[in-house]
Amino acid sequence: VDSDDIEHVADRREALIDLILDAPPGASIKGKLFNDCVHDHYELPHLCVKVMDTPEFQRLRDLKQPGGTYGAFTCAAHNRFEHSLGTAHPAGRVATQLRKLQPALGITEKDVLCCQLAGLCHDLGHGPMSHMFDGKFLTAMKQIKGDDLVPPHEELSTQLLDHLIEQNQLWGDFERAGLDMTD
């Protein structure tokens, strides 16, 4: 480890401390702060954290984003968990920016939260080896079971989200955030 690396870590730590200390009076953190090597420091809402804290979501830590190519490119070691957090954050930023710049669209805080949740949960349905799971395993299953019975990972993501909410009794959290089944 060279001195530049140590200095960079110290600068990032100081930036996080400044972010917390420079918050306006009365401001509160409504979720959880994350330190990310791509997006730096950001906050995700409490409801996103509740979803992340479930076993169904935590399984994404074990799924490599690059899938089978990880065997050849071992430094590409990011996982679906990191990717999902890193998608939720910019999804929320884009929705917030659109809300500010185009008020005629009528984007609400609820819409912003839905965008963050969509970014967070978009890959829940991935299986081992990522897209190779879709291309090989799901294709073989479709041949065995029939095309209609084996959904793609996008549909599996919605099914797993429904299961995650039920299994972990999160409907109350969704309702407290102003969301219902139609959202």
Accessible surface in RSA format (square Angstrom, percent):
REM  Atomic radii and reference values for relative SASA: ProtOr
REM  Chains: A
REM  Algorithm: Lee & Richards
REM  Probe-radius: 1.40
REM  Slices: 20
REM RES _ NUM      All-atoms   Total-Side   Main-Chain    Non-polar    All polar
REM                ABS   REL    ABS   REL    ABS   REL    ABS   REL    ABS   REL
RES VAL A   1   157.97 103.9  82.27  74.5  75.70 182.4  89.01  77.3  68.96 187.0
RES ASP A   2    82.98  58.1  73.28  72.9   9.71  23.0  41.57  97.8  41.42  41.3
RES SER A   3    84.64  71.5  75.35 100.6   9.29  21.4  47.18 100.5  37.46  52.5
RES ASP A   4   104.36  73.1  98.12  97.7   6.23  14.7  27.83  65.5  76.53  76.3
RES ASP A   5    76.33  53.5  73.80  73.5   2.53   6.0  16.86  39.7  59.46  59.3
RES ILE A   6   108.67  61.8 105.55  78.6   3.12   7.5 107.90  77.7   0.76   2.1
RES GLU A   7   107.80  61.9 103.64  78.4   4.16   9.9  29.76  57.6  78.05  63.7
RES HIS A   8   104.05  56.9 101.26  70.4   2.79   7.1  72.45  74.7  31.60  36.8
RES VAL A   9    99.32  65.4  97.67  88.4   1.64   4.0  98.62  85.7   0.70   1.9
RES ALA A  10    33.63  30.9  32.87  50.7   0.76   1.7  33.43  47.1   0.20   0.5
RES ASP A  11    83.48  58.5  76.75  76.4   6.73  15.9  24.44  57.5  59.04  58.9
RES ARG A  12    43.56  18.3  42.21  21.5   1.35   3.2  23.03  31.5  20.53  12.4
RES ARG A  13   132.85  55.8 126.36  64.4   6.50  15.5  60.71  83.0  72.14  43.7
RES GLU A  14    78.30  45.0  78.30  59.2   0.00   0.0  37.20  72.0  41.10  33.6
RES ALA A  15    41.33  38.0  31.79  49.1   9.54  21.7  36.44  51.3   4.89  12.9
RES LEU A  16    47.35  26.4  47.35  33.9   0.00   0.0  47.35  33.3   0.00   0.0
RES ILE A  17    69.00  39.3  68.09  50.7   0.91   2.2  69.00  49.7   0.00   0.0
RES ASP A  18    72.05  50.5  71.66  71.3   0.38   0.9  14.63  34.4  57.41  57.3
RES LEU A  19    87.40  48.7  74.02  53.0  13.38  33.6  80.59  56.6   6.81  18.3
RES ILE A  20    85.60  48.7  72.94  54.3  12.66  30.5  77.25  55.6   8.35  22.7
RES LEU A  21   132.30  73.7 104.53  74.8  27.77  69.8 107.41  75.4  24.89  67.0
RES ASP A  22   112.16  78.6  84.26  83.9  27.90  66.0  32.89  77.4  79.27  79.1
RES ALA A  23    48.23  44.3  29.39  45.4  18.84  42.9  33.79  47.6  14.44  38.2
RES PRO A  24    92.62  67.5  83.97  76.5   8.65  31.4  89.61  74.0   3.01  18.7
RES PRO A  25   140.49 102.4 107.34  97.9  33.14 120.5 119.59  98.7  20.90 129.9
RES GLY A  26    85.27 105.2   0.00   N/A  85.27 105.2  44.29 121.5  40.98  91.8
RES ALA A  27    56.73  52.2  20.32  31.4  36.41  82.8  31.37  44.2  25.36  67.2
RES SER A  28    80.99  68.4  57.00  76.1  23.99  55.3  44.07  93.8  36.92  51.7
RES ILE A  29    92.54  52.7  64.79  48.3  27.76  66.9  65.18  46.9  27.36  74.3
RES LYS A  30   160.71  78.4 144.32  88.6  16.39  39.0  97.19  87.5  63.53  67.7
RES GLY A  31    25.98  32.0   0.00   N/A  25.98  32.0   3.00   8.2  22.98  51.5
RES LYS A  32    98.62  48.1  95.99  58.9   2.63   6.3  54.96  49.5  43.66  46.5
RES LEU A  33    46.95  26.1  26.95  19.3  20.00  50.3  27.08  19.0  19.87  53.5
RES PHE A  34    29.71  14.9  25.24  15.6   4.47  11.6  29.71  18.0   0.00   0.0
RES ASN A  35    96.45  66.5  62.54  60.4  33.92  81.7  17.75  42.7  78.70  76.1
RES ASP A  36    28.81  20.2  24.94  24.8   3.87   9.1   4.82  11.4  23.98  23.9
RES CYS A  37   117.44  88.8  83.98  93.7  33.46  78.6  36.09  91.4  81.34  87.7
RES VAL A  38   118.78  78.2  87.25  79.0  31.53  76.0  91.22  79.3  27.56  74.8
RES HIS A  39    53.93  29.5  36.64  25.5  17.29  44.2  26.30  27.1  27.64  32.2
RES ASP A  40    63.21  44.3  61.57  61.3   1.65   3.9  27.43  64.5  35.79  35.7
RES HIS A  41    28.19  15.4   7.89   5.5  20.30  51.9   7.85   8.1  20.33  23.7
RES TYR A  42     9.74   4.5   3.04   1.7   6.70  17.4   8.39   6.3   1.35   1.7
RES GLU A  43    64.75  37.2  49.01  37.1  15.74  37.5  18.85  36.5  45.90  37.5
RES LEU A  44     0.07   0.0   0.07   0.0   0.00   0.0   0.07   0.0   0.00   0.0
RES PRO A  45    32.09  23.4  29.51  26.9   2.58   9.4  31.79  26.2   0.31   1.9
RES HIS A  46   104.55  57.1 103.55  72.0   1.00   2.6  72.78  75.0  31.77  37.0
RES LEU A  47     6.95   3.9   4.92   3.5   2.04   5.1   4.92   3.5   2.04   5.5
RES CYS A  48     0.00   0.0   0.00   0.0   0.00   0.0   0.00   0.0   0.00   0.0
RES VAL A  49    17.02  11.2  17.02  15.4   0.00   0.0  17.02  14.8   0.00   0.0
RES LYS A  50    69.47  33.9  66.74  40.9   2.73   6.5  13.77  12.4  55.69  59.3
RES VAL A  51     0.00   0.0   0.00   0.0   0.00   0.0   0.00   0.0   0.00   0.0
RES MET A  52     5.86   3.0   5.86   3.9   0.00   0.0   5.86   5.0   0.00   0.0
RES ASP A  53    91.82  64.3  65.15  64.8  26.67  63.1  25.33  59.6  66.49  66.3
RES THR A  54     4.13   2.9   3.01   3.1   1.12   2.7   4.13   5.6   0.00   0.0
RES PRO A  55    95.99  70.0  82.93  75.6  13.05  47.4  89.44  73.8   6.54  40.7
RES GLU A  56    21.98  12.6  19.32  14.6   2.66   6.3  13.65  26.4   8.33   6.8
RES PHE A  57     0.00   0.0   0.00   0.0   0.00   0.0   0.00   0.0   0.00   0.0
RES GLN A  58    53.04  29.7  49.24  36.0   3.80   9.0  33.11  70.5  19.92  15.1
RES ARG A  59    82.52  34.6  74.87  38.2   7.65  18.2  46.66  63.8  35.86  21.7
RES LEU A  60     0.00   0.0   0.00   0.0   0.00   0.0   0.00   0.0   0.00   0.0
RES ARG A  61   123.84  52.0 111.43  56.8  12.41  29.5  36.18  49.4  87.66  53.1
RES ASP A  62   123.47  86.5  95.70  95.3  27.77  65.7  32.56  76.6  90.91  90.7
RES LEU A  63    18.24  10.2  17.21  12.3   1.03   2.6  18.24  12.8   0.00   0.0
RES LYS A  64    71.80  35.0  68.63  42.1   3.17   7.5  38.67  34.8  33.13  35.3
RES GLN A  65    39.48  22.1  32.39  23.7   7.10  16.9   6.75  14.4  32.73  24.8
RES PRO A  66    30.57  22.3   8.72   7.9  21.85  79.4  20.75  17.1   9.82  61.0
RES GLY A  67     4.72   5.8   0.00   N/A   4.72   5.8   2.42   6.7   2.30   5.1
RES GLY A  68    33.82  41.7   0.00   N/A  33.82  41.7  12.82  35.2  20.99  47.0
RES THR A  69    76.77  54.6  71.64  72.6   5.13  12.2  68.62  92.2   8.15  12.3
RES TYR A  70    71.30  33.3  71.30  40.6   0.00   0.0  38.82  29.2  32.49  40.0
RES GLY A  71    63.14  77.9   0.00   N/A  63.14  77.9  37.04 101.6  26.10  58.5
RES ALA A  72    82.30  75.7  44.47  68.6  37.83  86.0  53.19  74.9  29.11  77.1
RES PHE A  73   127.94  64.0 124.57  77.2   3.37   8.8 127.94  77.6   0.00   0.0
RES THR A  74    86.64  61.6  77.27  78.3   9.38  22.3  44.50  59.8  42.15  63.7
RES CYS A  75   124.47  94.1  91.22 101.7  33.24  78.1  49.54 125.5  74.93  80.8
RES ALA A  76    29.56  27.2  23.13  35.7   6.42  14.6  29.56  41.6   0.00   0.0
RES ALA A  77    47.36  43.5  36.31  56.0  11.05  25.1  37.00  52.1  10.36  27.4
RES HIS A  78    84.43  46.1  78.95  54.9   5.49  14.0  57.37  59.1  27.06  31.5
RES ASN A  79    20.14  13.9  20.14  19.5   0.00   0.0   0.18   0.4  19.97  19.3
RES ARG A  80     4.74   2.0   4.74   2.4   0.00   0.0   0.09   0.1   4.64   2.8
RES PHE A  81    13.49   6.7  13.49   8.4   0.00   0.0  13.49   8.2   0.00   0.0
RES GLU A  82    86.41  49.6  79.67  60.3   6.73  16.0  38.56  74.6  47.85  39.1
RES HIS A  83    56.98  31.1  47.15  32.8   9.83  25.1  37.05  38.2  19.93  23.2
RES SER A  84     0.00   0.0   0.00   0.0   0.00   0.0   0.00   0.0   0.00   0.0
RES LEU A  85    13.62   7.6  13.62   9.7   0.00   0.0  13.62   9.6   0.00   0.0
RES GLY A  86    15.29  18.9   0.00   N/A  15.29  18.9   9.70  26.6   5.59  12.5
RES THR A  87    39.24  27.9  36.76  37.3   2.49   5.9  33.26  44.7   5.98   9.0
RES ALA A  88     0.00   0.0   0.00   0.0   0.00   0.0   0.00   0.0   0.00   0.0
RES HIS A  89    21.65  11.8  20.68  14.4   0.97   2.5  13.06  13.5   8.58  10.0
RES PRO A  90    44.80  32.6  44.22  40.3   0.58   2.1  44.80  37.0   0.00   0.0
RES ALA A  91    27.83  25.6  15.71  24.2  12.12  27.6  24.62  34.7   3.22   8.5
RES GLY A  92     2.89   3.6   0.00   N/A   2.89   3.6   2.89   7.9   0.00   0.0
RES ARG A  93   155.72  65.4 148.25  75.6   7.47  17.8  38.55  52.7 117.17  71.0
RES VAL A  94    90.13  59.3  86.95  78.7   3.18   7.7  89.94  78.2   0.18   0.5
RES ALA A  95     4.97   4.6   3.16   4.9   1.81   4.1   4.83   6.8   0.15   0.4
RES THR A  96    44.39  31.6  44.39  45.0   0.00   0.0  34.02  45.7  10.36  15.7
RES GLN A  97    91.32  51.1  91.11  66.6   0.21   0.5  33.96  72.3  57.36  43.5
RES LEU A  98    69.07  38.5  68.98  49.3   0.09   0.2  69.07  48.5   0.00   0.0
RES ARG A  99    85.48  35.9  79.99  40.8   5.50  13.1  15.60  21.3  69.88  42.4
RES LYS A 100   145.28  70.9 117.73  72.2  27.55  65.6  77.15  69.4  68.13  72.6
RES LEU A 101   122.27  68.1  96.38  68.9  25.90  65.1  98.89  69.5  23.38  62.9
RES GLN A 102    87.27  48.8  83.81  61.3   3.46   8.2  22.28  47.4  64.99  49.3
RES PRO A 103   101.10  73.7  84.00  76.6  17.09  62.1  88.81  73.3  12.29  76.4
RES ALA A 104   108.75 100.0  65.39 100.9  43.36  98.6  79.25 111.6  29.50  78.1
RES LEU A 105   101.72  56.6  71.21  50.9  30.51  76.7  74.79  52.5  26.94  72.5
RES GLY A 106    48.84  60.2   0.00   N/A  48.84  60.2  35.95  98.7  12.89  28.9
RES ILE A 107    34.72  19.8  25.17  18.7   9.55  23.0  25.70  18.5   9.01  24.5
RES THR A 108    64.93  46.2  64.02  64.9   0.91   2.2  62.55  84.0   2.37   3.6
RES GLU A 109   108.53  62.3 104.31  78.9   4.22  10.0  57.20 110.6  51.33  41.9
RES LYS A 110    80.74  39.4  74.80  45.9   5.93  14.1  41.93  37.7  38.81  41.3
RES ASP A 111    57.36  40.2  55.68  55.4   1.68   4.0  13.06  30.7  44.30  44.2
RES VAL A 112     9.01   5.9   9.01   8.2   0.00   0.0   9.01   7.8   0.00   0.0
RES LEU A 113    20.37  11.3  19.82  14.2   0.56   1.4  20.06  14.1   0.31   0.8
RES CYS A 114    34.27  25.9  29.49  32.9   4.78  11.2  22.69  57.5  11.58  12.5
RES CYS A 115    50.89  38.5  46.25  51.6   4.65  10.9   6.67  16.9  44.23  47.7
RES GLN A 116    22.59  12.6  22.59  16.5   0.00   0.0   0.00   0.0  22.59  17.1
RES LEU A 117    14.59   8.1  13.88   9.9   0.71   1.8  14.18  10.0   0.41   1.1
RES ALA A 118    63.43  58.3  49.84  76.9  13.59  30.9  60.72  85.5   2.70   7.2
RES GLY A 119     5.98   7.4   0.00   N/A   5.98   7.4   5.25  14.4   0.72   1.6
RES LEU A 120     0.00   0.0   0.00   0.0   0.00   0.0   0.00   0.0   0.00   0.0
RES CYS A 121     7.22   5.5   5.26   5.9   1.96   4.6   5.44  13.8   1.77   1.9
RES HIS A 122    68.55  37.5  54.30  37.7  14.25  36.5  56.28  58.0  12.27  14.3
RES ASP A 123     5.36   3.8   5.36   5.3   0.00   0.0   0.00   0.0   5.36   5.3
RES LEU A 124     0.00   0.0   0.00   0.0   0.00   0.0   0.00   0.0   0.00   0.0
RES GLY A 125     7.18   8.9   0.00   N/A   7.18   8.9   3.09   8.5   4.09   9.2
RES HIS A 126     0.71   0.4   0.63   0.4   0.08   0.2   0.12   0.1   0.59   0.7
RES GLY A 127     3.76   4.6   0.00   N/A   3.76   4.6   3.76  10.3   0.00   0.0
RES PRO A 128    83.10  60.6  80.53  73.4   2.57   9.4  81.27  67.1   1.83  11.3
RES MET A 129    92.90  48.1  86.33  57.1   6.57  15.6  57.60  49.0  35.30  46.8
RES SER A 130     2.47   2.1   2.38   3.2   0.09   0.2   2.38   5.1   0.09   0.1
RES HIS A 131   107.02  58.5 101.05  70.2   5.97  15.3  72.69  74.9  34.32  39.9
RES MET A 132    87.55  45.3  76.27  50.5  11.28  26.9  47.96  40.8  39.58  52.4
RES PHE A 133    36.47  18.2  32.05  19.9   4.42  11.5  36.41  22.1   0.06   0.2
RES ASP A 134    30.90  21.6  25.45  25.3   5.45  12.9  18.90  44.5  12.00  12.0
RES GLY A 135    44.59  55.0   0.00   N/A  44.59  55.0  33.36  91.6  11.23  25.1
RES LYS A 136   148.62  72.5 141.70  86.9   6.92  16.5  87.62  78.9  61.00  65.0
RES PHE A 137   102.78  51.4  97.72  60.5   5.06  13.2 102.78  62.3   0.00   0.0
RES LEU A 138    11.22   6.2  11.22   8.0   0.00   0.0  11.22   7.9   0.00   0.0
RES THR A 139    62.19  44.2  61.76  62.6   0.44   1.0  46.30  62.2  15.89  24.0
RES ALA A 140    45.20  41.6  42.52  65.6   2.68   6.1  44.42  62.5   0.79   2.1
RES MET A 141    45.25  23.4  45.25  29.9   0.00   0.0  31.48  26.8  13.77  18.2
RES LYS A 142    62.21  30.3  57.35  35.2   4.86  11.6  17.85  16.1  44.35  47.2
RES GLN A 143   149.64  83.7 113.06  82.6  36.58  87.1  46.50  99.0 103.15  78.2
RES ILE A 144   135.06  76.9 101.79  75.8  33.28  80.2 107.94  77.7  27.12  73.6
RES LYS A 145   113.17  55.2  94.83  58.2  18.35  43.7  46.12  41.5  67.06  71.4
RES GLY A 146    31.14  38.4   0.00   N/A  31.14  38.4  30.20  82.9   0.93   2.1
RES ASP A 147   103.27  72.3  86.83  86.4  16.45  38.9  30.27  71.2  73.00  72.8
RES ASP A 148   139.99  98.1 102.72 102.2  37.26  88.1  40.25  94.7  99.74  99.5
RES LEU A 149   123.39  68.7  98.95  70.8  24.45  61.5 102.56  72.0  20.83  56.1
RES VAL A 150    11.62   7.6   9.29   8.4   2.33   5.6  10.11   8.8   1.51   4.1
RES PRO A 151    30.25  22.0  24.98  22.8   5.27  19.2  30.25  25.0   0.00   0.0
RES PRO A 152    64.24  46.8  62.33  56.8   1.91   6.9  64.24  53.0   0.00   0.0
RES HIS A 153    13.00   7.1  13.00   9.0   0.00   0.0   4.78   4.9   8.22   9.6
RES GLU A 154   104.51  60.0  96.04  72.7   8.47  20.2  60.48 117.0  44.04  36.0
RES GLU A 155    77.89  44.7  74.79  56.6   3.10   7.4  22.83  44.2  55.06  45.0
RES LEU A 156    45.49  25.3  44.22  31.6   1.27   3.2  44.22  31.1   1.27   3.4
RES SER A 157     7.82   6.6   7.01   9.4   0.81   1.9   7.31  15.6   0.51   0.7
RES THR A 158    75.20  53.5  73.69  74.7   1.52   3.6  72.40  97.2   2.80   4.2
RES GLN A 159    87.58  49.0  80.68  59.0   6.90  16.4  35.20  74.9  52.38  39.7
RES LEU A 160    40.50  22.6  37.87  27.1   2.63   6.6  40.18  28.2   0.33   0.9
RES LEU A 161    39.25  21.9  39.25  28.1   0.00   0.0  39.25  27.6   0.00   0.0
RES ASP A 162    79.63  55.8  78.99  78.6   0.63   1.5  24.52  57.7  55.11  55.0
RES HIS A 163    86.19  47.1  79.64  55.4   6.55  16.7  49.53  51.1  36.65  42.6
RES LEU A 164     0.00   0.0   0.00   0.0   0.00   0.0   0.00   0.0   0.00   0.0
RES ILE A 165     5.94   3.4   5.94   4.4   0.00   0.0   5.94   4.3   0.00   0.0
RES GLU A 166   109.19  62.7  97.14  73.5  12.04  28.7  44.00  85.1  65.19  53.2
RES GLN A 167   115.47  64.6  91.69  67.0  23.78  56.6  18.10  38.5  97.37  73.8
RES ASN A 168    44.00  30.3  23.99  23.2  20.01  48.2  12.22  29.4  31.77  30.7
RES GLN A 169   154.91  86.6 132.57  96.9  22.34  53.2  43.05  91.6 111.85  84.8
RES LEU A 170     8.50   4.7   8.50   6.1   0.00   0.0   8.50   6.0   0.00   0.0
RES TRP A 171    61.49  24.7  61.10  29.6   0.40   0.9  57.57  30.7   3.92   6.4
RES GLY A 172    26.64  32.8   0.00   N/A  26.64  32.8  20.91  57.4   5.73  12.8
RES ASP A 173    17.88  12.5  13.51  13.4   4.37  10.3   2.26   5.3  15.62  15.6
RES PHE A 174    13.66   6.8  13.66   8.5   0.00   0.0  13.66   8.3   0.00   0.0
RES GLU A 175   114.22  65.6  97.59  73.8  16.63  39.6  30.12  58.3  84.09  68.7
RES ARG A 176   184.45  77.4 145.11  74.0  39.34  93.7  82.48 112.7 101.97  61.8
RES ALA A 177    39.33  36.2  11.56  17.8  27.77  63.2  24.75  34.9  14.58  38.6
RES GLY A 178    43.01  53.0   0.00   N/A  43.01  53.0  34.24  94.0   8.77  19.6
RES LEU A 179     6.42   3.6   3.75   2.7   2.67   6.7   4.23   3.0   2.19   5.9
RES ASP A 180    74.70  52.3  67.51  67.2   7.19  17.0  33.11  77.9  41.59  41.5
RES MET A 181   150.92  78.2 121.78  80.6  29.14  69.4 118.23 100.5  32.69  43.3
RES THR A 182   128.88  91.7  89.63  90.9  39.24  93.5  85.35 114.6  43.52  65.8
RES ASP A 183    76.67  53.7  19.09  19.0  57.59 136.2  24.37  57.4  52.31  52.2
END  Absolute sums over single chains surface
CHAIN  1 A    11471.8       9372.9       2098.9       6791.2       4680.5
END  Absolute sums over all chains
TOTAL         11471.8       9372.9       2098.9       6791.2       4680.5
